Amino acid sequence: MILDIARLLLFPALMAFAAASDLFTMTISNRVSLLLLAGFLALAPFGGLGLHGMLSHAGAGALVLAVAFACFTFGWIGGGDAKIAAAAALWFGFAHLLDYLLYASLFGGALTLLLLQFRQWPLPYSLGGQPWLLRLHSKDTGIPYGIALALGALMIYPETDWIGTVDLARFAVH
């Protein structure tokens, strides 16, 4: 039962934290990515992933890290975004990787358009005292893409074996 709770909550909670952190601070702590890595390593053997499966998931994470790091070097994304995308890819493996990247891209495009529009309008005076909102409104600030990465991950996660192997009947109230 504890493993089921961990499978249900760990990944979504860390991704939600990453999104909130990026929204409010424009940073995603390395600790979040490291906790996702540690959570994967701790739960994967109990989730039915053998050595081959774990290596395949690691390959998906490594591939995304390599591509995301290249994007980071060009200044297209932040370092935290690159690491959180790779950590999510580790959990999804190749089976769900393209779906994850598609959702993250769609949410990222929508987020970018919304923020560009938001930045065209003056910020109401009553909201001017919020440093995170001022930073988000500034035209010199990037896009908190961790939000899109987290939304994409949360769309895909219920379709994975991480949730498919959870015995939800144990949680039913009798």
Buried (B, 14 or more C-beta within 10 A) or exposed (E): EEEBEBBBEBBBEBBBBBBBBBBBBBBBBEEBBEBBBEBBEEBBEEBEBEEEBBEBBBBBBEBBBEBBBEBBEEEEBBBBBBBBBBBBBBBBBEBBBEBBBEBBEBBBEEBBEEBEEEBEEEBEEEEEEEEEBEBBBEEEEBBBBBBBBBBBBBBBBEBBBBBEEBEEEEEEEE
